[in-house]
Amino acid sequence: MIKKHSIYKTDNWNMMTVEVNGRNLVLREISDQWGEETHHFMSRPEMMNWAENRFAKDKFKGTDEEWQSIMDALKGV
């Protein structure tokens, strides 16, 4: 059974979702500038390591609240 988690969705073109199928995680990042990027992870720690690098706090262009909500949503997967 595949369970889908919405990490963020600003509109129809800017969103991130995670599909969980057992231990396998498929993260889809859709943006109006870059299109769709799909990342496959074998474990949650591997996904969180990617997220910490992708959303490095010192390089994040949003607010601290936005950063925290994204990280909390990923931790909740």
Residue pairs with C-beta under 8 A, 6 or more apart in sequence:
1 21
2 19
2 20
2 21
3 19
3 20
3 21
4 17
4 18
4 19
4 20
5 17
5 18
5 19
5 20
5 73
5 76
5 77
6 15
6 16
6 17
6 73
7 15
7 16
7 17
7 18
7 70
7 73
7 74
7 77
8 14
8 15
8 16
8 69
8 70
8 73
9 15
9 16
13 30
13 31
13 32
14 30
14 31
14 32
15 29
15 30
16 27
16 28
16 29
16 30
16 70
17 27
17 28
18 25
18 26
18 27
18 28
18 47
18 74
18 77
19 25
19 26
19 28
20 77
23 42
23 43
24 40
24 41
24 42
25 40
25 41
25 42
25 43
25 44
25 47
25 77
26 38
26 39
26 40
26 41
27 38
27 39
27 40
27 41
27 47
27 50
28 36
28 37
28 38
28 39
29 36
29 37
29 38
29 39
30 36
30 37
39 47
39 50
41 47
41 50
44 77
47 74
47 77
48 74
48 75
51 70
51 71
51 74
55 67
55 70
55 71
57 67
60 66
60 67
